[in-house]
């Protein structure tokens, strides 16, 4: 089974001061956070729900 570290993740600032994290290879695998680290942590939860 693959883990999130096996995929490329992208984290970028959003227009409202938050950060948007996503995995381009997995449709619907995205998350928001107040900081890049928070967005990445939320992305882990989303990834685990997908698989």
mmCIF entry with sequence, helices, sheets and N, C-alpha, C, O atoms, coordinates in Angstrom:
data_MODEL
# 
_entry.id   MODEL 
# 
_entity.id                         1 
_entity.type                       polymer 
_entity.pdbx_number_of_molecules   1 
# 
_entity_poly.entity_id                      1 
_entity_poly.type                           'polypeptide(L)' 
_entity_poly.nstd_linkage                   no 
_entity_poly.nstd_monomer                   no 
_entity_poly.pdbx_seq_one_letter_code       
;(UNK)(UNK)(UNK)(UNK)(UNK)(UNK)(UNK)(UNK)(UNK)(UNK)(UNK)(UNK)(UNK)(UNK)(UNK)(UNK)
(UNK)(UNK)(UNK)(UNK)(UNK)(UNK)(UNK)(UNK)(UNK)(UNK)(UNK)(UNK)(UNK)(UNK)(UNK)(UNK)
(UNK)(UNK)(UNK)(UNK)(UNK)(UNK)(UNK)(UNK)(UNK)(UNK)(UNK)(UNK)(UNK)(UNK)(UNK)(UNK)
(UNK)(UNK)(UNK)
;
_entity_poly.pdbx_seq_one_letter_code_can   XXXXXXXXXXXXXXXXXXXXXXXXXXXXXXXXXXXXXXXXXXXXXXXXXXX 
_entity_poly.pdbx_strand_id                 A 
# 
loop_
_entity_poly_seq.entity_id 
_entity_poly_seq.num 
_entity_poly_seq.mon_id 
_entity_poly_seq.hetero 
1 1  UNK n 
1 2  UNK n 
1 3  UNK n 
1 4  UNK n 
1 5  UNK n 
1 6  UNK n 
1 7  UNK n 
1 8  UNK n 
1 9  UNK n 
1 10 UNK n 
1 11 UNK n 
1 12 UNK n 
1 13 UNK n 
1 14 UNK n 
1 15 UNK n 
1 16 UNK n 
1 17 UNK n 
1 18 UNK n 
1 19 UNK n 
1 20 UNK n 
1 21 UNK n 
1 22 UNK n 
1 23 UNK n 
1 24 UNK n 
1 25 UNK n 
1 26 UNK n 
1 27 UNK n 
1 28 UNK n 
1 29 UNK n 
1 30 UNK n 
1 31 UNK n 
1 32 UNK n 
1 33 UNK n 
1 34 UNK n 
1 35 UNK n 
1 36 UNK n 
1 37 UNK n 
1 38 UNK n 
1 39 UNK n 
1 40 UNK n 
1 41 UNK n 
1 42 UNK n 
1 43 UNK n 
1 44 UNK n 
1 45 UNK n 
1 46 UNK n 
1 47 UNK n 
1 48 UNK n 
1 49 UNK n 
1 50 UNK n 
1 51 UNK n 
# 
_struct_asym.id          A 
_struct_asym.entity_id   1 
# 
loop_
_struct_conf.conf_type_id 
_struct_conf.id 
_struct_conf.pdbx_PDB_helix_id 
_struct_conf.beg_label_comp_id 
_struct_conf.beg_label_asym_id 
_struct_conf.beg_label_seq_id 
_struct_conf.pdbx_beg_PDB_ins_code 
_struct_conf.end_label_comp_id 
_struct_conf.end_label_asym_id 
_struct_conf.end_label_seq_id 
_struct_conf.pdbx_end_PDB_ins_code 
_struct_conf.beg_auth_comp_id 
_struct_conf.beg_auth_asym_id 
_struct_conf.beg_auth_seq_id 
_struct_conf.end_auth_comp_id 
_struct_conf.end_auth_asym_id 
_struct_conf.end_auth_seq_id 
_struct_conf.pdbx_PDB_helix_class 
_struct_conf.details 
_struct_conf.pdbx_PDB_helix_length 
HELX_P HELX_P1 AA1 UNK A 4  ? UNK A 6  ? UNK A 4  UNK A 6  5 ? 3  
HELX_P HELX_P2 AA2 UNK A 36 ? UNK A 50 ? UNK A 36 UNK A 50 1 ? 15 
# 
_struct_conf_type.id          HELX_P 
_struct_conf_type.criteria    ? 
_struct_conf_type.reference   ? 
# 
_struct_sheet.id               AA1 
_struct_sheet.type             ? 
_struct_sheet.number_strands   3 
_struct_sheet.details          ? 
# 
loop_
_struct_sheet_order.sheet_id 
_struct_sheet_order.range_id_1 
_struct_sheet_order.range_id_2 
_struct_sheet_order.offset 
_struct_sheet_order.sense 
AA1 1 2 ? anti-parallel 
AA1 2 3 ? anti-parallel 
# 
loop_
_struct_sheet_range.sheet_id 
_struct_sheet_range.id 
_struct_sheet_range.beg_label_comp_id 
_struct_sheet_range.beg_label_asym_id 
_struct_sheet_range.beg_label_seq_id 
_struct_sheet_range.pdbx_beg_PDB_ins_code 
_struct_sheet_range.end_label_comp_id 
_struct_sheet_range.end_label_asym_id 
_struct_sheet_range.end_label_seq_id 
_struct_sheet_range.pdbx_end_PDB_ins_code 
_struct_sheet_range.beg_auth_comp_id 
_struct_sheet_range.beg_auth_asym_id 
_struct_sheet_range.beg_auth_seq_id 
_struct_sheet_range.end_auth_comp_id 
_struct_sheet_range.end_auth_asym_id 
_struct_sheet_range.end_auth_seq_id 
AA1 1 UNK A 10 ? UNK A 13 ? UNK A 10 UNK A 13 
AA1 2 UNK A 19 ? UNK A 22 ? UNK A 19 UNK A 22 
AA1 3 UNK A 30 ? UNK A 33 ? UNK A 30 UNK A 33 
# 
loop_
_atom_site.group_PDB 
_atom_site.id 
_atom_site.type_symbol 
_atom_site.label_atom_id 
_atom_site.label_alt_id 
_atom_site.label_comp_id 
_atom_site.label_asym_id 
_atom_site.label_entity_id 
_atom_site.label_seq_id 
_atom_site.pdbx_PDB_ins_code 
_atom_site.Cartn_x 
_atom_site.Cartn_y 
_atom_site.Cartn_z 
_atom_site.occupancy 
_atom_site.B_iso_or_equiv 
_atom_site.pdbx_formal_charge 
_atom_site.auth_seq_id 
_atom_site.auth_comp_id 
_atom_site.auth_asym_id 
_atom_site.auth_atom_id 
_atom_site.pdbx_PDB_model_num 
ATOM 1   N N  . UNK A 1 1  ? 0.839   -1.182 0.000  1.00 0.00 ? 1  UNK A N  1 
ATOM 2   C CA . UNK A 1 1  ? 0.000   0.000  0.000  1.00 0.00 ? 1  UNK A CA 1 
ATOM 3   C C  . UNK A 1 1  ? 0.885   1.247  0.000  1.00 0.00 ? 1  UNK A C  1 
ATOM 4   O O  . UNK A 1 1  ? 1.859   1.326  0.748  1.00 0.00 ? 1  UNK A O  1 
ATOM 5   N N  . UNK A 1 2  ? 0.544   2.198  -0.828 1.00 0.00 ? 2  UNK A N  1 
ATOM 6   C CA . UNK A 1 2  ? 1.320   3.429  -0.908 1.00 0.00 ? 2  UNK A CA 1 
ATOM 7   C C  . UNK A 1 2  ? 0.976   4.368  0.241  1.00 0.00 ? 2  UNK A C  1 
ATOM 8   O O  . UNK A 1 2  ? -0.115  4.323  0.809  1.00 0.00 ? 2  UNK A O  1 
ATOM 9   N N  . UNK A 1 3  ? 1.939   5.213  0.560  1.00 0.00 ? 3  UNK A N  1 
ATOM 10  C CA . UNK A 1 3  ? 1.711   6.236  1.579  1.00 0.00 ? 3  UNK A CA 1 
ATOM 11  C C  . UNK A 1 3  ? 1.773   7.610  0.909  1.00 0.00 ? 3  UNK A C  1 
ATOM 12  O O  . UNK A 1 3  ? 2.135   7.731  -0.261 1.00 0.00 ? 3  UNK A O  1 
ATOM 13  N N  . UNK A 1 4  ? 1.419   8.616  1.659  1.00 0.00 ? 4  UNK A N  1 
ATOM 14  C CA . UNK A 1 4  ? 1.418   9.973  1.115  1.00 0.00 ? 4  UNK A CA 1 
ATOM 15  C C  . UNK A 1 4  ? 2.801   10.387 0.636  1.00 0.00 ? 4  UNK A C  1 
ATOM 16  O O  . UNK A 1 4  ? 2.916   11.163 -0.313 1.00 0.00 ? 4  UNK A O  1 
ATOM 17  N N  . UNK A 1 5  ? 3.841   9.888  1.265  1.00 0.00 ? 5  UNK A N  1 
ATOM 18  C CA . UNK A 1 5  ? 5.212   10.234 0.879  1.00 0.00 ? 5  UNK A CA 1 
ATOM 19  C C  . UNK A 1 5  ? 5.573   9.708  -0.517 1.00 0.00 ? 5  UNK A C  1 
ATOM 20  O O  . UNK A 1 5  ? 6.550   10.161 -1.114 1.00 0.00 ? 5  UNK A O  1 
ATOM 21  N N  . UNK A 1 6  ? 4.794   8.759  -1.035 1.00 0.00 ? 6  UNK A N  1 
ATOM 22  C CA . UNK A 1 6  ? 5.035   8.223  -2.370 1.00 0.00 ? 6  UNK A CA 1 
ATOM 23  C C  . UNK A 1 6  ? 4.511   9.143  -3.471 1.00 0.00 ? 6  UNK A C  1 
ATOM 24  O O  . UNK A 1 6  ? 4.776   8.908  -4.650 1.00 0.00 ? 6  UNK A O  1 
ATOM 25  N N  . UNK A 1 7  ? 3.778   10.177 -3.104 1.00 0.00 ? 7  UNK A N  1 
ATOM 26  C CA . UNK A 1 7  ? 3.167   11.095 -4.060 1.00 0.00 ? 7  UNK A CA 1 
ATOM 27  C C  . UNK A 1 7  ? 3.759   12.497 -3.927 1.00 0.00 ? 7  UNK A C  1 
ATOM 28  O O  . UNK A 1 7  ? 4.253   12.884 -2.868 1.00 0.00 ? 7  UNK A O  1 
ATOM 29  N N  . UNK A 1 8  ? 3.699   13.229 -5.002 1.00 0.00 ? 8  UNK A N  1 
ATOM 30  C CA . UNK A 1 8  ? 4.073   14.635 -4.978 1.00 0.00 ? 8  UNK A CA 1 
ATOM 31  C C  . UNK A 1 8  ? 2.938   15.424 -4.338 1.00 0.00 ? 8  UNK A C  1 
ATOM 32  O O  . UNK A 1 8  ? 1.777   15.272 -4.717 1.00 0.00 ? 8  UNK A O  1 
ATOM 33  N N  . UNK A 1 9  ? 3.278   16.265 -3.368 1.00 0.00 ? 9  UNK A N  1 
ATOM 34  C CA . UNK A 1 9  ? 2.282   17.140 -2.753 1.00 0.00 ? 9  UNK A CA 1 
ATOM 35  C C  . UNK A 1 9  ? 2.640   18.587 -3.059 1.00 0.00 ? 9  UNK A C  1 
ATOM 36  O O  . UNK A 1 9  ? 3.813   18.937 -3.186 1.00 0.00 ? 9  UNK A O  1 
ATOM 37  N N  . UNK A 1 10 ? 1.636   19.400 -3.174 1.00 0.00 ? 10 UNK A N  1 
ATOM 38  C CA . UNK A 1 10 ? 1.811   20.821 -3.466 1.00 0.00 ? 10 UNK A CA 1 
ATOM 39  C C  . UNK A 1 10 ? 1.130   21.613 -2.358 1.00 0.00 ? 10 UNK A C  1 
ATOM 40  O O  . UNK A 1 10 ? -0.011  21.333 -1.993 1.00 0.00 ? 10 UNK A O  1 
ATOM 41  N N  . UNK A 1 11 ? 1.838   22.600 -1.830 1.00 0.00 ? 11 UNK A N  1 
ATOM 42  C CA . UNK A 1 11 ? 1.267   23.483 -0.813 1.00 0.00 ? 11 UNK A CA 1 
ATOM 43  C C  . UNK A 1 11 ? 1.498   24.917 -1.274 1.00 0.00 ? 11 UNK A C  1 
ATOM 44  O O  . UNK A 1 11 ? 2.629   25.315 -1.557 1.00 0.00 ? 11 UNK A O  1 
ATOM 45  N N  . UNK A 1 12 ? 0.424   25.683 -1.347 1.00 0.00 ? 12 UNK A N  1 
ATOM 46  C CA . UNK A 1 12 ? 0.554   27.064 -1.794 1.00 0.00 ? 12 UNK A CA 1 
ATOM 47  C C  . UNK A 1 12 ? -0.383  27.956 -0.984 1.00 0.00 ? 12 UNK A C  1 
ATOM 48  O O  . UNK A 1 12 ? -1.391  27.485 -0.458 1.00 0.00 ? 12 UNK A O  1 
ATOM 49  N N  . UNK A 1 13 ? -0.052  29.239 -0.885 1.00 0.00 ? 13 UNK A N  1 
ATOM 50  C CA . UNK A 1 13 ? -0.925  30.161 -0.155 1.00 0.00 ? 13 UNK A CA 1 
ATOM 51  C C  . UNK A 1 13 ? -2.231  30.378 -0.915 1.00 0.00 ? 13 UNK A C  1 
ATOM 52  O O  . UNK A 1 13 ? -2.245  30.430 -2.145 1.00 0.00 ? 13 UNK A O  1 
ATOM 53  N N  . UNK A 1 14 ? -3.303  30.500 -0.181 1.00 0.00 ? 14 UNK A N  1 
ATOM 54  C CA . UNK A 1 14 ? -4.612  30.773 -0.757 1.00 0.00 ? 14 UNK A CA 1 
ATOM 55  C C  . UNK A 1 14 ? -4.859  32.283 -0.690 1.00 0.00 ? 14 UNK A C  1 
ATOM 56  O O  . UNK A 1 14 ? -4.114  33.003 -0.025 1.00 0.00 ? 14 UNK A O  1 
ATOM 57  N N  . UNK A 1 15 ? -5.879  32.754 -1.362 1.00 0.00 ? 15 UNK A N  1 
ATOM 58  C CA . UNK A 1 15 ? -6.175  34.193 -1.405 1.00 0.00 ? 15 UNK A CA 1 
ATOM 59  C C  . UNK A 1 15 ? -6.614  34.773 -0.067 1.00 0.00 ? 15 UNK A C  1 
ATOM 60  O O  . UNK A 1 15 ? -6.524  35.985 0.133  1.00 0.00 ? 15 UNK A O  1 
ATOM 61  N N  . UNK A 1 16 ? -7.088  33.936 0.855  1.00 0.00 ? 16 UNK A N  1 
ATOM 62  C CA . UNK A 1 16 ? -7.624  34.452 2.111  1.00 0.00 ? 16 UNK A CA 1 
ATOM 63  C C  . UNK A 1 16 ? -6.672  34.270 3.294  1.00 0.00 ? 16 UNK A C  1 
ATOM 64  O O  . UNK A 1 16 ? -7.103  34.320 4.446  1.00 0.00 ? 16 UNK A O  1 
ATOM 65  N N  . UNK A 1 17 ? -5.389  34.061 3.020  1.00 0.00 ? 17 UNK A N  1 
ATOM 66  C CA . UNK A 1 17 ? -4.409  33.966 4.094  1.00 0.00 ? 17 UNK A CA 1 
ATOM 67  C C  . UNK A 1 17 ? -4.179  32.569 4.632  1.00 0.00 ? 17 UNK A C  1 
ATOM 68  O O  . UNK A 1 17 ? -3.370  32.384 5.541  1.00 0.00 ? 17 UNK A O  1 
ATOM 69  N N  . UNK A 1 18 ? -4.874  31.582 4.088  1.00 0.00 ? 18 UNK A N  1 
ATOM 70  C CA . UNK A 1 18 ? -4.655  30.198 4.498  1.00 0.00 ? 18 UNK A CA 1 
ATOM 71  C C  . UNK A 1 18 ? -3.756  29.513 3.469  1.00 0.00 ? 18 UNK A C  1 
ATOM 72  O O  . UNK A 1 18 ? -3.281  30.141 2.523  1.00 0.00 ? 18 UNK A O  1 
ATOM 73  N N  . UNK A 1 19 ? -3.534  28.224 3.672  1.00 0.00 ? 19 UNK A N  1 
ATOM 74  C CA . UNK A 1 19 ? -2.705  27.459 2.744  1.00 0.00 ? 19 UNK A CA 1 
ATOM 75  C C  . UNK A 1 19 ? -3.507  26.282 2.210  1.00 0.00 ? 19 UNK A C  1 
ATOM 76  O O  . UNK A 1 19 ? -4.292  25.664 2.929  1.00 0.00 ? 19 UNK A O  1 
ATOM 77  N N  . UNK A 1 20 ? -3.293  25.991 0.944  1.00 0.00 ? 20 UNK A N  1 
ATOM 78  C CA . UNK A 1 20 ? -3.995  24.935 0.232  1.00 0.00 ? 20 UNK A CA 1 
ATOM 79  C C  . UNK A 1 20 ? -2.991  23.846 -0.108 1.00 0.00 ? 20 UNK A C  1 
ATOM 80  O O  . UNK A 1 20 ? -1.984  24.120 -0.761 1.00 0.00 ? 20 UNK A O  1 
ATOM 81  N N  . UNK A 1 21 ? -3.246  22.620 0.322  1.00 0.00 ? 21 UNK A N  1 
ATOM 82  C CA . UNK A 1 21 ? -2.369  21.485 0.043  1.00 0.00 ? 21 UNK A CA 1 
ATOM 83  C C  . UNK A 1 21 ? -3.146  20.469 -0.782 1.00 0.00 ? 21 UNK A C  1 
ATOM 84  O O  . UNK A 1 21 ? -4.327  20.227 -0.533 1.00 0.00 ? 21 UNK A O  1 
ATOM 85  N N  . UNK A 1 22 ? -2.466  19.870 -1.779 1.00 0.00 ? 22 UNK A N  1 
ATOM 86  C CA . UNK A 1 22 ? -3.142  18.864 -2.582 1.00 0.00 ? 22 UNK A CA 1 
ATOM 87  C C  . UNK A 1 22 ? -2.145  17.898 -3.209 1.00 0.00 ? 22 UNK A C  1 
ATOM 88  O O  . UNK A 1 22 ? -0.948  18.168 -3.301 1.00 0.00 ? 22 UNK A O  1 
ATOM 89  N N  . UNK A 1 23 ? -2.687  16.766 -3.635 1.00 0.00 ? 23 UNK A N  1 
ATOM 90  C CA . UNK A 1 23 ? -1.916  15.746 -4.346 1.00 0.00 ? 23 UNK A CA 1 
ATOM 91  C C  . UNK A 1 23 ? -2.453  15.730 -5.775 1.00 0.00 ? 23 UNK A C  1 
ATOM 92  O O  . UNK A 1 23 ? -3.572  15.270 -6.000 1.00 0.00 ? 23 UNK A O  1 
ATOM 93  N N  . UNK A 1 24 ? -1.681  16.222 -6.745 1.00 0.00 ? 24 UNK A N  1 
ATOM 94  C CA . UNK A 1 24 ? -2.191  16.305 -8.119 1.00 0.00 ? 24 UNK A CA 1 
ATOM 95  C C  . UNK A 1 24 ? -2.625  14.957 -8.705 1.00 0.00 ? 24 UNK A C  1 
ATOM 96  O O  . UNK A 1 24 ? -3.542  14.916 -9.526 1.00 0.00 ? 24 UNK A O  1 
ATOM 97  N N  . UNK A 1 25 ? -1.999  13.882 -8.308 1.00 0.00 ? 25 UNK A N  1 
ATOM 98  C CA . UNK A 1 25 ? -2.299  12.562 -8.878 1.00 0.00 ? 25 UNK A CA 1 
ATOM 99  C C  . UNK A 1 25 ? -3.565  11.922 -8.323 1.00 0.00 ? 25 UNK A C  1 
ATOM 100 O O  . UNK A 1 25 ? -4.022  10.911 -8.857 1.00 0.00 ? 25 UNK A O  1 
ATOM 101 N N  . UNK A 1 26 ? -4.145  12.486 -7.260 1.00 0.00 ? 26 UNK A N  1 
ATOM 102 C CA . UNK A 1 26 ? -5.316  11.875 -6.629 1.00 0.00 ? 26 UNK A CA 1 
ATOM 103 C C  . UNK A 1 26 ? -6.454  12.892 -6.609 1.00 0.00 ? 26 UNK A C  1 
ATOM 104 O O  . UNK A 1 26 ? -6.404  13.871 -5.864 1.00 0.00 ? 26 UNK A O  1 
ATOM 105 N N  . UNK A 1 27 ? -7.463  12.660 -7.417 1.00 0.00 ? 27 UNK A N  1 
ATOM 106 C CA . UNK A 1 27 ? -8.599  13.559 -7.490 1.00 0.00 ? 27 UNK A CA 1 
ATOM 107 C C  . UNK A 1 27 ? -9.263  13.676 -6.118 1.00 0.00 ? 27 UNK A C  1 
ATOM 108 O O  . UNK A 1 27 ? -9.544  12.665 -5.473 1.00 0.00 ? 27 UNK A O  1 
ATOM 109 N N  . UNK A 1 28 ? -9.509  14.894 -5.680 1.00 0.00 ? 28 UNK A N  1 
ATOM 110 C CA . UNK A 1 28 ? -10.205 15.139 -4.424 1.00 0.00 ? 28 UNK A CA 1 
ATOM 111 C C  . UNK A 1 28 ? -9.331  15.086 -3.185 1.00 0.00 ? 28 UNK A C  1 
ATOM 112 O O  . UNK A 1 28 ? -9.835  15.225 -2.070 1.00 0.00 ? 28 UNK A O  1 
ATOM 113 N N  . UNK A 1 29 ? -8.049  14.891 -3.357 1.00 0.00 ? 29 UNK A N  1 
ATOM 114 C CA . UNK A 1 29 ? -7.144  14.826 -2.201 1.00 0.00 ? 29 UNK A CA 1 
ATOM 115 C C  . UNK A 1 29 ? -6.550  16.216 -1.984 1.00 0.00 ? 29 UNK A C  1 
ATOM 116 O O  . UNK A 1 29 ? -5.487  16.544 -2.510 1.00 0.00 ? 29 UNK A O  1 
ATOM 117 N N  . UNK A 1 30 ? -7.263  17.027 -1.195 1.00 0.00 ? 30 UNK A N  1 
ATOM 118 C CA . UNK A 1 30 ? -6.822  18.393 -0.921 1.00 0.00 ? 30 UNK A CA 1 
ATOM 119 C C  . UNK A 1 30 ? -7.274  18.800 0.475  1.00 0.00 ? 30 UNK A C  1 
ATOM 120 O O  . UNK A 1 30 ? -8.203  18.220 1.037  1.00 0.00 ? 30 UNK A O  1 
ATOM 121 N N  . UNK A 1 31 ? -6.599  19.806 1.024  1.00 0.00 ? 31 UNK A N  1 
ATOM 122 C CA . UNK A 1 31 ? -6.903  20.262 2.380  1.00 0.00 ? 31 UNK A CA 1 
ATOM 123 C C  . UNK A 1 31 ? -6.477  21.710 2.553  1.00 0.00 ? 31 UNK A C  1 
ATOM 124 O O  . UNK A 1 31 ? -5.658  22.225 1.792  1.00 0.00 ? 31 UNK A O  1 
ATOM 125 N N  . UNK A 1 32 ? -7.046  22.361 3.565  1.00 0.00 ? 32 UNK A N  1 
ATOM 126 C CA . UNK A 1 32 ? -6.698  23.739 3.920  1.00 0.00 ? 32 UNK A CA 1 
ATOM 127 C C  . UNK A 1 32 ? -6.126  23.776 5.326  1.00 0.00 ? 32 UNK A C  1 
ATOM 128 O O  . UNK A 1 32 ? -6.427  22.917 6.155  1.00 0.00 ? 32 UNK A O  1 
ATOM 129 N N  . UNK A 1 33 ? -5.295  24.785 5.586  1.00 0.00 ? 33 UNK A N  1 
ATOM 130 C CA . UNK A 1 33 ? -4.768  24.985 6.924  1.00 0.00 ? 33 UNK A CA 1 
ATOM 131 C C  . UNK A 1 33 ? -4.330  26.418 7.124  1.00 0.00 ? 33 UNK A C  1 
ATOM 132 O O  . UNK A 1 33 ? -4.108  27.142 6.154  1.00 0.00 ? 33 UNK A O  1 
ATOM 133 N N  . UNK A 1 34 ? -4.204  26.835 8.369  1.00 0.00 ? 34 UNK A N  1 
ATOM 134 C CA . UNK A 1 34 ? -3.760  28.194 8.681  1.00 0.00 ? 34 UNK A CA 1 
ATOM 135 C C  . UNK A 1 34 ? -2.266  28.380 8.390  1.00 0.00 ? 34 UNK A C  1 
ATOM 136 O O  . UNK A 1 34 ? -1.818  29.499 8.139  1.00 0.00 ? 34 UNK A O  1 
ATOM 137 N N  . UNK A 1 35 ? -1.503  27.293 8.425  1.00 0.00 ? 35 UNK A N  1 
ATOM 138 C CA . UNK A 1 35 ? -0.065  27.307 8.129  1.00 0.00 ? 35 UNK A CA 1 
ATOM 139 C C  . UNK A 1 35 ? 0.216   26.176 7.148  1.00 0.00 ? 35 UNK A C  1 
ATOM 140 O O  . UNK A 1 35 ? -0.614  25.282 6.986  1.00 0.00 ? 35 UNK A O  1 
ATOM 141 N N  . UNK A 1 36 ? 1.377   26.200 6.489  1.00 0.00 ? 36 UNK A N  1 
ATOM 142 C CA . UNK A 1 36 ? 1.721   25.086 5.595  1.00 0.00 ? 36 UNK A CA 1 
ATOM 143 C C  . UNK A 1 36 ? 1.744   23.743 6.334  1.00 0.00 ? 36 UNK A C  1 
ATOM 144 O O  . UNK A 1 36 ? 1.296   22.732 5.794  1.00 0.00 ? 36 UNK A O  1 
ATOM 145 N N  . UNK A 1 37 ? 2.260   23.730 7.556  1.00 0.00 ? 37 UNK A N  1 
ATOM 146 C CA . UNK A 1 37 ? 2.309   22.484 8.329  1.00 0.00 ? 37 UNK A CA 1 
ATOM 147 C C  . UNK A 1 37 ? 0.911   21.970 8.672  1.00 0.00 ? 37 UNK A C  1 
ATOM 148 O O  . UNK A 1 37 ? 0.659   20.766 8.640  1.00 0.00 ? 37 UNK A O  1 
ATOM 149 N N  . UNK A 1 38 ? 0.020   22.878 8.994  1.00 0.00 ? 38 UNK A N  1 
ATOM 150 C CA . UNK A 1 38 ? -1.351  22.480 9.312  1.00 0.00 ? 38 UNK A CA 1 
ATOM 151 C C  . UNK A 1 38 ? -2.048  21.927 8.066  1.00 0.00 ? 38 UNK A C  1 
ATOM 152 O O  . UNK A 1 38 ? -2.777  20.939 8.146  1.00 0.00 ? 38 UNK A O  1 
ATOM 153 N N  . UNK A 1 39 ? -1.824  22.558 6.934  1.00 0.00 ? 39 UNK A N  1 
ATOM 154 C CA . UNK A 1 39 ? -2.411  22.065 5.682  1.00 0.00 ? 39 UNK A CA 1 
ATOM 155 C C  . UNK A 1 39 ? -1.873  20.679 5.348  1.00 0.00 ? 39 UNK A C  1 
ATOM 156 O O  . UNK A 1 39 ? -2.628  19.812 4.907  1.00 0.00 ? 39 UNK A O  1 
ATOM 157 N N  . UNK A 1 40 ? -0.589  20.465 5.552  1.00 0.00 ? 40 UNK A N  1 
ATOM 158 C CA . UNK A 1 40 ? 0.016   19.156 5.301  1.00 0.00 ? 40 UNK A CA 1 
ATOM 159 C C  . UNK A 1 40 ? -0.566  18.102 6.242  1.00 0.00 ? 40 UNK A C  1 
ATOM 160 O O  . UNK A 1 40 ? -0.849  16.983 5.815  1.00 0.00 ? 40 UNK A O  1 
ATOM 161 N N  . UNK A 1 41 ? -0.745  18.446 7.508  1.00 0.00 ? 41 UNK A N  1 
ATOM 162 C CA . UNK A 1 41 ? -1.311  17.507 8.479  1.00 0.00 ? 41 UNK A CA 1 
ATOM 163 C C  . UNK A 1 41 ? -2.750  17.140 8.103  1.00 0.00 ? 41 UNK A C  1 
ATOM 164 O O  . UNK A 1 41 ? -3.139  15.977 8.218  1.00 0.00 ? 41 UNK A O  1 
ATOM 165 N N  . UNK A 1 42 ? -3.528  18.103 7.665  1.00 0.00 ? 42 UNK A N  1 
ATOM 166 C CA . UNK A 1 42 ? -4.896  17.831 7.235  1.00 0.00 ? 42 UNK A CA 1 
ATOM 167 C C  . UNK A 1 42 ? -4.902  16.954 5.983  1.00 0.00 ? 42 UNK A C  1 
ATOM 168 O O  . UNK A 1 42 ? -5.782  16.110 5.813  1.00 0.00 ? 42 UNK A O  1 
ATOM 169 N N  . UNK A 1 43 ? -3.922  17.158 5.117  1.00 0.00 ? 43 UNK A N  1 
ATOM 170 C CA . UNK A 1 43 ? -3.823  16.362 3.895  1.00 0.00 ? 43 UNK A CA 1 
ATOM 171 C C  . UNK A 1 43 ? -3.584  14.888 4.230  1.00 0.00 ? 43 UNK A C  1 
ATOM 172 O O  . UNK A 1 43 ? -4.072  14.005 3.525  1.00 0.00 ? 43 UNK A O  1 
ATOM 173 N N  . UNK A 1 44 ? -2.847  14.623 5.287  1.00 0.00 ? 44 UNK A N  1 
ATOM 174 C CA . UNK A 1 44 ? -2.616  13.240 5.729  1.00 0.00 ? 44 UNK A CA 1 
ATOM 175 C C  . UNK A 1 44 ? -3.952  12.589 6.068  1.00 0.00 ? 44 UNK A C  1 
ATOM 176 O O  . UNK A 1 44 ? -4.185  11.442 5.684  1.00 0.00 ? 44 UNK A O  1 
ATOM 177 N N  . UNK A 1 45 ? -4.828  13.282 6.771  1.00 0.00 ? 45 UNK A N  1 
ATOM 178 C CA . UNK A 1 45 ? -6.144  12.743 7.117  1.00 0.00 ? 45 UNK A CA 1 
ATOM 179 C C  . UNK A 1 45 ? -6.981  12.450 5.871  1.00 0.00 ? 45 UNK A C  1 
ATOM 180 O O  . UNK A 1 45 ? -7.629  11.408 5.773  1.00 0.00 ? 45 UNK A O  1 
ATOM 181 N N  . UNK A 1 46 ? -6.955  13.379 4.934  1.00 0.00 ? 46 UNK A N  1 
ATOM 182 C CA . UNK A 1 46 ? -7.720  13.191 3.696  1.00 0.00 ? 46 UNK A CA 1 
ATOM 183 C C  . UNK A 1 46 ? -7.181  11.989 2.929  1.00 0.00 ? 46 UNK A C  1 
ATOM 184 O O  . UNK A 1 46 ? -7.954  11.176 2.422  1.00 0.00 ? 46 UNK A O  1 
ATOM 185 N N  . UNK A 1 47 ? -5.870  11.875 2.844  1.00 0.00 ? 47 UNK A N  1 
ATOM 186 C CA . UNK A 1 47 ? -5.253  10.751 2.137  1.00 0.00 ? 47 UNK A CA 1 
ATOM 187 C C  . UNK A 1 47 ? -5.672  9.430  2.777  1.00 0.00 ? 47 UNK A C  1 
ATOM 188 O O  . UNK A 1 47 ? -6.008  8.478  2.072  1.00 0.00 ? 47 UNK A O  1 
ATOM 189 N N  . UNK A 1 48 ? -5.655  9.368  4.085  1.00 0.00 ? 48 UNK A N  1 
ATOM 190 C CA . UNK A 1 48 ? -6.022  8.134  4.788  1.00 0.00 ? 48 UNK A CA 1 
ATOM 191 C C  . UNK A 1 48 ? -7.487  7.775  4.552  1.00 0.00 ? 48 UNK A C  1 
ATOM 192 O O  . UNK A 1 48 ? -7.825  6.593  4.495  1.00 0.00 ? 48 UNK A O  1 
ATOM 193 N N  . UNK A 1 49 ? -8.351  8.760  4.415  1.00 0.00 ? 49 UNK A N  1 
ATOM 194 C CA . UNK A 1 49 ? -9.762  8.481  4.142  1.00 0.00 ? 49 UNK A CA 1 
ATOM 195 C C  . UNK A 1 49 ? -9.962  7.944  2.729  1.00 0.00 ? 49 UNK A C  1 
ATOM 196 O O  . UNK A 1 49 ? -10.860 7.138  2.486  1.00 0.00 ? 49 UNK A O  1 
ATOM 197 N N  . UNK A 1 50 ? -9.122  8.394  1.798  1.00 0.00 ? 50 UNK A N  1 
ATOM 198 C CA . UNK A 1 50 ? -9.230  7.953  0.404  1.00 0.00 ? 50 UNK A CA 1 
ATOM 199 C C  . UNK A 1 50 ? -8.806  6.496  0.262  1.00 0.00 ? 50 UNK A C  1 
ATOM 200 O O  . UNK A 1 50 ? -9.323  5.775  -0.591 1.00 0.00 ? 50 UNK A O  1 
ATOM 201 N N  . UNK A 1 51 ? -7.876  6.068  1.089  1.00 0.00 ? 51 UNK A N  1 
ATOM 202 C CA . UNK A 1 51 ? -7.349  4.696  0.951  1.00 0.00 ? 51 UNK A CA 1 
ATOM 203 C C  . UNK A 1 51 ? -7.629  3.971  2.202  1.00 0.00 ? 51 UNK A C  1 
ATOM 204 O O  . UNK A 1 51 ? -7.280  2.797  2.326  1.00 0.00 ? 51 UNK A O  1 
# 
